[in-house]
Amino acid sequence: MMRLPWFGFHAPRTVAEAAKILAGEGPQAMLIAGGTDLVPNMKRRHQSPQTLVSLRRVDELKKITNGSGLKLGAGLSLTEVIHSDKVRAGYTGLYQAAAQVATVHLRNMGTLGGNLCLDTRCTYLNQNYEWRKAIDFCMKKDGDICWVATASKRCLAVSSTDTAPALISLGAKVKLVSSQGEREVLLADLYANDGIDYIVRRPDEILTEVSLPDTAGWKSTYWKLRRRGAFDFPVLGVAAAIKFAPDGTVEAARIALGAVSSRPLATKAGDSLIGKKLTDEAIAEAGGKAQNVAKPMDNTDLDIYWRKDVVSSFVGYALRELRGDDMRDTRMRISRQAL
């Protein structure tokens, strides 16, 4: 049985109180909301915070508010995001991404903010302490070598969040709050291409809110590849959002990839669609450009060369769905879900 290490625990009721505790406790404190990722990591000794600051009782993190677009509290459970009529109506890609995270039970506990801050993963890391000790530890925790690529000078653990690619394609921003003040950053700028320092949120900052722009004229979607139809982390995620002119011409397009880098990958593949209609040729060109920048590593499930090859196919599925093609049978075959 893997047991949790000893830790202190705080349960503040406001963001300001939580930020004050984080500032006082220092870098040995960590935030916990649903705990669906952090608690298993603590049991495996990937993370050993001396203090946990729970956000479960902070009601201000669980609100959905209208503005020029939509604002989602980071403390909303993924289930609450899925069941929001406003999300389903205007931000289909986010709905589809959240609906494919893990299982119903984990979505009931896991939060939107937690999924955005999800730790990077790797076959050589996400094992128990004794297994990792037996092969010698990796540079992400307790060692000095990357077992994915032994000559690599940086950790190649992969980003496995589903909601981040979807939100990046939608042009989302996030608010970060600390005892020193607050700042807003584009979600795409929240991440760094490093398996260890994968996020630019400081240890004393709390991700409190996700801001989504107005989606008039936009359509979005998310496609996920995994071995099983539920529970598994993605080995490829494709998020696409397109703004159409009245005549069907593409005015703006964003395509983001997940699970093919240490960060969610905002590509420029959508640029090739601007000023065109979504013909088969235009879709194939965008798929090829996205495939070129995808760099899956041998640290998750399935063959890396095949995973790179299917990027163009999944971009094609997403764009054809946005074009209006009936992709329900393909989605059921791929995702085992009728989204």
C-alpha positions as a Markdown table, in Angstrom:
| # | Residue | x | y | z |
|---|---|---|---|---|
| 1 | Met | 0.0 | 0.0 | 0.0 |
| 2 | Met | 1.3 | 3.5 | -0.9 |
| 3 | Arg | 0.8 | 5.9 | 1.9 |
| 4 | Leu | 0.7 | 9.7 | 1.9 |
| 5 | Pro | 3.6 | 11.5 | 3.6 |
| 6 | Trp | 2.9 | 13.7 | 6.6 |
| 7 | Phe | 1.8 | 17.2 | 5.8 |
| 8 | Gly | 0.2 | 20.3 | 7.3 |
| 9 | Phe | -3.3 | 21.3 | 6.0 |
| 10 | His | -5.1 | 24.6 | 5.6 |
| 11 | Ala | -8.7 | 25.2 | 4.4 |
| 12 | Pro | -9.1 | 28.9 | 3.7 |
| 13 | Arg | -12.5 | 30.3 | 2.6 |
| 14 | Thr | -11.3 | 33.1 | 0.4 |
| 15 | Val | -8.7 | 33.6 | -2.3 |
| 16 | Ala | -7.0 | 36.4 | -0.3 |
| 17 | Glu | -6.7 | 34.1 | 2.7 |
| 18 | Ala | -5.3 | 31.3 | 0.5 |
| 19 | Ala | -2.8 | 33.6 | -1.1 |
| 20 | Lys | -1.6 | 34.9 | 2.3 |
| 21 | Ile | -1.0 | 31.3 | 3.6 |
| 22 | Leu | 0.9 | 30.5 | 0.4 |
| 23 | Ala | 3.1 | 33.5 | 0.9 |
| 24 | Gly | 3.8 | 32.7 | 4.5 |
| 25 | Glu | 4.5 | 29.0 | 4.0 |
| 26 | Gly | 6.9 | 29.5 | 1.1 |
| 27 | Pro | 7.7 | 27.1 | -1.8 |
| 28 | Gln | 7.2 | 24.0 | 0.4 |
| 29 | Ala | 3.4 | 24.6 | 0.3 |
| 30 | Met | 1.2 | 23.4 | -2.6 |
| 31 | Leu | -2.4 | 24.1 | -3.6 |
| 32 | Ile | -4.9 | 21.2 | -3.7 |
| 33 | Ala | -8.4 | 21.4 | -5.2 |
| 34 | Gly | -9.8 | 18.0 | -6.3 |
| 35 | Gly | -6.5 | 16.3 | -5.6 |
| 36 | Thr | -7.0 | 13.7 | -8.4 |
| 37 | Asp | -3.4 | 14.3 | -9.7 |
| 38 | Leu | -1.6 | 15.6 | -6.6 |
| 39 | Val | -2.6 | 12.9 | -4.1 |
| 40 | Pro | -1.4 | 10.0 | -6.3 |
| 41 | Asn | 1.8 | 11.9 | -7.0 |
| 42 | Met | 2.3 | 12.3 | -3.2 |
| 43 | Lys | 1.8 | 8.6 | -2.6 |
| 44 | Arg | 4.5 | 7.9 | -5.2 |
| 45 | Arg | 6.7 | 10.5 | -3.7 |
| 46 | His | 6.8 | 12.6 | -6.9 |
| 47 | Gln | 5.8 | 15.6 | -4.8 |
| 48 | Ser | 6.2 | 15.9 | -1.1 |
| 49 | Pro | 4.8 | 19.3 | 0.1 |
| 50 | Gln | 5.1 | 20.1 | 3.7 |
| 51 | Thr | 1.8 | 22.0 | 3.6 |
| 52 | Leu | -1.3 | 21.7 | 1.5 |
| 53 | Val | -3.6 | 24.6 | 1.0 |
| 54 | Ser | -7.1 | 23.4 | 0.0 |
| 55 | Leu | -9.3 | 25.5 | -2.3 |
| 56 | Arg | -12.4 | 23.3 | -2.0 |
| 57 | Arg | -14.1 | 25.8 | 0.4 |
| 58 | Val | -13.4 | 28.9 | -1.6 |
| 59 | Asp | -16.8 | 29.6 | -3.2 |
| 60 | Glu | -15.5 | 32.5 | -5.3 |
| 61 | Leu | -13.6 | 30.0 | -7.4 |
| 62 | Lys | -16.8 | 28.2 | -8.4 |
| 63 | Lys | -18.6 | 30.9 | -10.4 |
| 64 | Ile | -19.6 | 31.2 | -14.0 |
| 65 | Thr | -20.1 | 34.8 | -15.1 |
| 66 | Asn | -20.9 | 36.6 | -18.3 |
| 67 | Gly | -19.0 | 39.5 | -19.8 |
| 68 | Ser | -18.0 | 40.2 | -23.3 |
| 69 | Gly | -17.4 | 36.4 | -23.3 |
| 70 | Leu | -17.5 | 34.0 | -20.4 |
| 71 | Lys | -15.6 | 33.7 | -17.2 |
| 72 | Leu | -15.1 | 30.3 | -15.5 |
| 73 | Gly | -13.9 | 29.9 | -11.9 |
| 74 | Ala | -10.9 | 27.6 | -11.7 |
| 75 | Gly | -12.5 | 25.8 | -8.8 |
| 76 | Leu | -15.4 | 24.5 | -11.0 |
| 77 | Ser | -15.4 | 20.8 | -11.2 |
| 78 | Leu | -15.0 | 19.3 | -14.7 |
| 79 | Thr | -18.5 | 17.9 | -14.4 |
| 80 | Glu | -19.8 | 21.4 | -13.7 |
| 81 | Val | -18.0 | 22.7 | -16.8 |
| 82 | Ile | -19.5 | 19.9 | -18.8 |
| 83 | His | -23.1 | 20.6 | -17.6 |
| 84 | Ser | -22.9 | 24.3 | -18.2 |
| 85 | Asp | -25.3 | 25.3 | -20.9 |
| 86 | Lys | -23.2 | 28.4 | -21.7 |
| 87 | Val | -20.1 | 26.2 | -22.3 |
| 88 | Arg | -22.0 | 23.7 | -24.4 |
| 89 | Ala | -23.6 | 26.4 | -26.5 |
| 90 | Gly | -20.7 | 28.7 | -27.2 |
| 91 | Tyr | -17.5 | 26.7 | -26.4 |
| 92 | Thr | -18.0 | 23.2 | -27.8 |
| 93 | Gly | -14.3 | 22.3 | -27.9 |
| 94 | Leu | -14.0 | 23.0 | -24.1 |
| 95 | Tyr | -17.1 | 20.9 | -23.4 |
| 96 | Gln | -15.7 | 18.0 | -25.5 |
| 97 | Ala | -12.3 | 18.2 | -23.9 |
| 98 | Ala | -13.6 | 18.3 | -20.3 |
| 99 | Ala | -16.0 | 15.4 | -21.1 |
| 100 | Gln | -13.1 | 13.2 | -22.2 |
| 101 | Val | -11.0 | 13.7 | -19.1 |
| 102 | Ala | -10.5 | 10.5 | -17.1 |
| 103 | Thr | -13.8 | 9.0 | -15.7 |
| 104 | Val | -17.1 | 10.3 | -14.3 |
| 105 | His | -15.8 | 9.9 | -10.7 |
| 106 | Leu | -12.6 | 11.8 | -11.4 |
| 107 | Arg | -14.4 | 14.6 | -13.3 |
| 108 | Asn | -16.7 | 15.0 | -10.2 |
| 109 | Met | -13.6 | 15.7 | -8.1 |
| 110 | Gly | -11.1 | 17.2 | -10.6 |
| 111 | Thr | -11.3 | 21.0 | -11.3 |
| 112 | Leu | -10.8 | 23.1 | -14.4 |
| 113 | Gly | -7.8 | 24.9 | -12.7 |
| 114 | Gly | -6.3 | 21.6 | -11.7 |
| 115 | Asn | -6.5 | 20.2 | -15.2 |
| 116 | Leu | -4.8 | 23.3 | -16.6 |
| 117 | Cys | -2.0 | 22.9 | -14.0 |
| 118 | Leu | -1.7 | 19.2 | -14.5 |
| 119 | Asp | 1.8 | 17.9 | -13.9 |
| 120 | Thr | 3.7 | 16.5 | -16.8 |
| 121 | Arg | 3.8 | 12.8 | -17.2 |
| 122 | Cys | 6.3 | 10.1 | -18.3 |
| 123 | Thr | 6.5 | 6.3 | -18.4 |
| 124 | Tyr | 9.7 | 6.4 | -16.4 |
| 125 | Leu | 8.4 | 8.9 | -13.8 |
| 126 | Asn | 4.8 | 7.8 | -13.1 |
| 127 | Gln | 5.8 | 4.7 | -11.2 |
| 128 | Asn | 6.1 | 4.0 | -7.5 |
| 129 | Tyr | 9.3 | 5.0 | -5.6 |
| 130 | Glu | 10.8 | 1.5 | -5.5 |
| 131 | Trp | 10.3 | 1.0 | -9.2 |
| 132 | Arg | 12.1 | 4.3 | -10.0 |
| 133 | Lys | 14.8 | 3.6 | -7.5 |
| 134 | Ala | 15.5 | 0.2 | -9.2 |
| 135 | Ile | 16.2 | 1.8 | -12.6 |
| 136 | Asp | 17.9 | 4.9 | -11.1 |
| 137 | Phe | 15.9 | 8.1 | -10.7 |
| 138 | Cys | 15.2 | 10.5 | -13.6 |
| 139 | Met | 16.0 | 14.2 | -13.6 |
| 140 | Lys | 12.4 | 15.2 | -12.9 |
| 141 | Lys | 12.7 | 13.7 | -9.5 |
| 142 | Asp | 15.8 | 12.7 | -7.5 |
| 143 | Gly | 18.0 | 11.9 | -10.5 |
| 144 | Asp | 20.1 | 13.6 | -13.2 |
| 145 | Ile | 19.2 | 11.7 | -16.4 |
| 146 | Cys | 16.2 | 11.7 | -18.8 |
| 147 | Trp | 15.4 | 8.1 | -19.5 |
| 148 | Val | 13.4 | 9.1 | -22.6 |
| 149 | Ala | 16.5 | 10.5 | -24.3 |
| 150 | Thr | 19.6 | 9.9 | -22.2 |
| 151 | Ala | 21.6 | 12.7 | -23.9 |
| 152 | Ser | 18.9 | 15.3 | -23.3 |
| 153 | Lys | 19.7 | 18.3 | -21.1 |
| 154 | Arg | 16.1 | 18.9 | -20.2 |
| 155 | Cys | 13.2 | 16.7 | -18.9 |
| 156 | Leu | 11.0 | 15.5 | -21.8 |
| 157 | Ala | 7.9 | 14.6 | -19.6 |
| 158 | Val | 4.8 | 15.3 | -21.6 |
| 159 | Ser | 1.9 | 17.6 | -21.0 |
| 160 | Ser | -1.3 | 15.6 | -20.7 |
| 161 | Thr | -4.0 | 18.2 | -20.0 |
| 162 | Asp | -7.1 | 18.0 | -22.2 |
| 163 | Thr | -8.7 | 21.3 | -21.4 |
| 164 | Ala | -5.6 | 23.4 | -22.1 |
| 165 | Pro | -5.4 | 22.8 | -25.9 |
| 166 | Ala | -9.1 | 23.4 | -26.2 |
| 167 | Leu | -8.9 | 26.7 | -24.3 |
| 168 | Ile | -5.8 | 27.8 | -26.2 |
| 169 | Ser | -7.6 | 27.3 | -29.5 |
| 170 | Leu | -10.4 | 29.5 | -28.0 |
| 171 | Gly | -8.0 | 32.3 | -27.2 |
| 172 | Ala | -8.5 | 32.0 | -23.4 |
| 173 | Lys | -6.7 | 34.0 | -20.7 |
| 174 | Val | -6.2 | 33.1 | -17.1 |
| 175 | Lys | -5.9 | 35.2 | -13.9 |
| 176 | Leu | -3.1 | 34.5 | -11.4 |
| 177 | Val | -3.5 | 36.0 | -7.9 |
| 178 | Ser | -0.9 | 36.3 | -5.1 |
| 179 | Ser | -0.6 | 38.3 | -2.0 |
| 180 | Gln | 1.3 | 40.9 | -4.1 |
| 181 | Gly | -1.4 | 41.4 | -6.6 |
| 182 | Glu | -2.8 | 39.8 | -9.7 |
| 183 | Arg | -2.0 | 39.4 | -13.4 |
| 184 | Glu | -3.7 | 38.1 | -16.5 |
| 185 | Val | -1.9 | 36.1 | -19.1 |
| 186 | Leu | -2.8 | 34.3 | -22.3 |
| 187 | Leu | -3.2 | 30.6 | -21.5 |
| 188 | Ala | -0.8 | 29.8 | -24.3 |
| 189 | Asp | 1.9 | 31.8 | -22.5 |
| 190 | Leu | 1.3 | 30.0 | -19.2 |
| 191 | Tyr | 3.4 | 27.0 | -20.3 |
| 192 | Ala | 7.1 | 26.4 | -21.0 |
| 193 | Asn | 8.5 | 23.5 | -23.1 |
| 194 | Asp | 10.3 | 21.9 | -20.1 |
| 195 | Gly | 9.0 | 18.8 | -18.3 |
| 196 | Ile | 10.1 | 20.1 | -14.9 |
| 197 | Asp | 9.4 | 23.8 | -15.2 |
| 198 | Tyr | 6.4 | 23.4 | -17.4 |
| 199 | Ile | 4.3 | 26.3 | -16.0 |
| 200 | Val | 5.2 | 29.9 | -15.4 |
| 201 | Arg | 2.7 | 30.2 | -12.5 |
| 202 | Arg | 4.8 | 31.1 | -9.4 |
| 203 | Pro | 4.5 | 28.9 | -6.2 |
| 204 | Asp | 2.7 | 31.8 | -4.4 |
| 205 | Glu | 0.2 | 32.4 | -7.2 |
| 206 | Ile | -3.3 | 30.9 | -7.5 |
| 207 | Leu | -5.0 | 30.3 | -10.9 |
| 208 | Thr | -8.4 | 31.7 | -10.1 |
| 209 | Glu | -10.3 | 32.3 | -13.3 |
| 210 | Val | -10.4 | 31.5 | -17.0 |
| 211 | Ser | -11.6 | 34.2 | -19.3 |
| 212 | Leu | -13.0 | 33.2 | -22.7 |
| 213 | Pro | -13.7 | 35.7 | -25.5 |
| 214 | Asp | -17.0 | 36.1 | -27.3 |
| 215 | Thr | -17.5 | 33.3 | -29.9 |
| 216 | Ala | -19.8 | 34.9 | -32.3 |
| 217 | Gly | -19.0 | 33.4 | -35.7 |
| 218 | Trp | -16.7 | 30.8 | -34.2 |
| 219 | Lys | -17.0 | 27.0 | -34.1 |
| 220 | Ser | -14.7 | 24.7 | -32.0 |
| 221 | Thr | -14.0 | 21.0 | -31.4 |
| 222 | Tyr | -11.6 | 18.7 | -29.6 |
| 223 | Trp | -10.5 | 15.2 | -30.6 |
| 224 | Lys | -8.6 | 12.8 | -28.3 |
| 225 | Leu | -6.5 | 9.7 | -29.0 |
| 226 | Arg | -6.1 | 7.2 | -26.2 |
| 227 | Arg | -5.9 | 3.4 | -26.1 |
| 228 | Arg | -9.1 | 3.0 | -24.0 |
| 229 | Gly | -12.4 | 4.8 | -24.4 |
| 230 | Ala | -12.2 | 6.2 | -20.8 |
| 231 | Phe | -9.8 | 7.0 | -18.0 |
| 232 | Asp | -6.6 | 7.2 | -20.1 |
| 233 | Phe | -4.5 | 10.3 | -20.5 |
| 234 | Pro | -4.3 | 11.5 | -24.1 |
| 235 | Val | -1.5 | 10.4 | -26.4 |
| 236 | Leu | -2.7 | 13.0 | -28.8 |
| 237 | Gly | -5.2 | 15.8 | -28.4 |
| 238 | Val | -6.3 | 18.1 | -31.3 |
| 239 | Ala | -8.2 | 21.3 | -30.6 |
| 240 | Ala | -9.4 | 23.5 | -33.4 |
| 241 | Ala | -11.4 | 26.7 | -33.5 |
| 242 | Ile | -12.5 | 28.6 | -36.7 |
| 243 | Lys | -14.3 | 31.8 | -37.3 |
| 244 | Phe | -16.3 | 31.7 | -40.5 |
| 245 | Ala | -17.4 | 34.5 | -42.7 |
| 246 | Pro | -21.1 | 34.4 | -43.9 |
| 247 | Asp | -20.0 | 32.8 | -47.2 |
| 248 | Gly | -18.1 | 30.0 | -45.4 |
| 249 | Thr | -14.6 | 31.5 | -45.9 |
| 250 | Val | -12.2 | 31.1 | -42.9 |
| 251 | Glu | -11.6 | 34.5 | -41.3 |
| 252 | Ala | -9.5 | 33.2 | -38.4 |
| 253 | Ala | -8.3 | 29.7 | -37.2 |
| 254 | Arg | -6.4 | 28.2 | -34.3 |
| 255 | Ile | -5.2 | 24.6 | -34.0 |
| 256 | Ala | -3.6 | 23.4 | -30.8 |
| 257 | Leu | -2.1 | 20.0 | -30.0 |
| 258 | Gly | -1.8 | 18.2 | -26.7 |
| 259 | Ala | 0.4 | 15.3 | -25.6 |
| 260 | Val | 3.1 | 15.8 | -28.2 |
| 261 | Ser | 5.3 | 18.2 | -26.2 |
| 262 | Ser | 6.1 | 19.2 | -22.7 |
| 263 | Arg | 3.5 | 22.0 | -23.1 |
| 264 | Pro | 0.2 | 22.3 | -25.0 |
| 265 | Leu | 1.4 | 23.2 | -28.5 |
| 266 | Ala | -0.2 | 26.3 | -30.2 |
| 267 | Thr | 0.6 | 25.7 | -33.8 |
| 268 | Lys | 0.4 | 28.0 | -36.9 |
| 269 | Ala | -1.3 | 25.4 | -38.9 |
| 270 | Gly | -4.5 | 27.3 | -38.9 |
| 271 | Asp | -2.9 | 30.3 | -40.7 |
| 272 | Ser | -2.9 | 28.3 | -43.9 |
| 273 | Leu | -6.7 | 28.2 | -43.8 |
| 274 | Ile | -7.3 | 32.0 | -43.6 |
| 275 | Gly | -9.1 | 33.4 | -46.7 |
| 276 | Lys | -10.0 | 29.9 | -47.9 |
| 277 | Lys | -13.0 | 27.6 | -47.6 |
| 278 | Leu | -12.6 | 24.3 | -45.8 |
| 279 | Thr | -11.9 | 22.2 | -48.9 |
| 280 | Asp | -10.3 | 18.8 | -48.6 |
| 281 | Glu | -7.1 | 20.2 | -50.0 |
| 282 | Ala | -7.0 | 23.1 | -47.5 |
| 283 | Ile | -7.7 | 20.6 | -44.7 |
| 284 | Ala | -4.9 | 18.3 | -45.8 |
| 285 | Glu | -2.5 | 21.2 | -46.0 |
| 286 | Ala | -3.3 | 22.3 | -42.4 |
| 287 | Gly | -3.0 | 18.7 | -41.2 |
| 288 | Gly | 0.4 | 18.4 | -42.7 |
| 289 | Lys | 1.6 | 21.6 | -41.1 |
| 290 | Ala | 0.4 | 20.5 | -37.7 |
| 291 | Gln | 2.0 | 17.1 | -38.1 |
| 292 | Asn | 5.4 | 18.7 | -39.0 |
| 293 | Val | 5.6 | 20.5 | -35.6 |
| 294 | Ala | 4.3 | 17.5 | -33.5 |
| 295 | Lys | 7.2 | 15.8 | -31.6 |
| 296 | Pro | 5.8 | 12.9 | -29.6 |
| 297 | Met | 8.3 | 11.2 | -27.4 |
| 298 | Asp | 8.7 | 7.6 | -26.3 |
| 299 | Asn | 7.3 | 8.3 | -22.8 |
| 300 | Thr | 3.6 | 7.5 | -23.2 |
| 301 | Asp | 1.5 | 4.8 | -24.8 |
| 302 | Leu | 1.6 | 3.7 | -28.5 |
| 303 | Asp | 4.4 | 3.9 | -31.1 |
| 304 | Ile | 5.8 | 7.4 | -31.5 |
| 305 | Tyr | 6.1 | 7.3 | -35.3 |
| 306 | Trp | 2.5 | 6.2 | -35.6 |
| 307 | Arg | 1.4 | 8.9 | -33.2 |
| 308 | Lys | 3.1 | 11.6 | -35.3 |
| 309 | Asp | 1.6 | 10.2 | -38.5 |
| 310 | Val | -2.0 | 10.3 | -37.2 |
| 311 | Val | -1.8 | 14.0 | -36.2 |
| 312 | Ser | -2.8 | 15.0 | -39.8 |
| 313 | Ser | -5.7 | 12.5 | -39.6 |
| 314 | Phe | -7.0 | 13.9 | -36.3 |
| 315 | Val | -6.7 | 17.5 | -37.6 |
| 316 | Gly | -8.7 | 16.3 | -40.6 |
| 317 | Tyr | -11.4 | 14.9 | -38.3 |
| 318 | Ala | -11.6 | 18.1 | -36.4 |
| 319 | Leu | -11.7 | 20.4 | -39.4 |
| 320 | Arg | -14.2 | 18.3 | -41.3 |
| 321 | Glu | -16.5 | 18.3 | -38.2 |
| 322 | Leu | -16.2 | 22.1 | -38.2 |
| 323 | Arg | -17.0 | 22.2 | -41.9 |
| 324 | Gly | -20.3 | 20.5 | -41.1 |
| 325 | Asp | -19.5 | 16.9 | -42.0 |
| 326 | Asp | -21.3 | 14.2 | -40.0 |
| 327 | Met | -18.4 | 12.8 | -38.0 |
| 328 | Arg | -20.4 | 11.0 | -35.3 |
| 329 | Asp | -19.5 | 7.5 | -36.4 |
| 330 | Thr | -15.8 | 8.4 | -36.6 |
| 331 | Arg | -15.9 | 10.0 | -33.2 |
| 332 | Met | -17.7 | 7.0 | -31.7 |
| 333 | Arg | -15.1 | 4.7 | -33.2 |
| 334 | Ile | -12.2 | 6.9 | -32.0 |
| 335 | Ser | -13.4 | 8.3 | -28.7 |
| 336 | Arg | -16.1 | 5.7 | -27.8 |
| 337 | Gln | -18.3 | 8.7 | -26.9 |
| 338 | Ala | -21.2 | 10.5 | -28.7 |
| 339 | Leu | -20.1 | 14.1 | -28.0 |
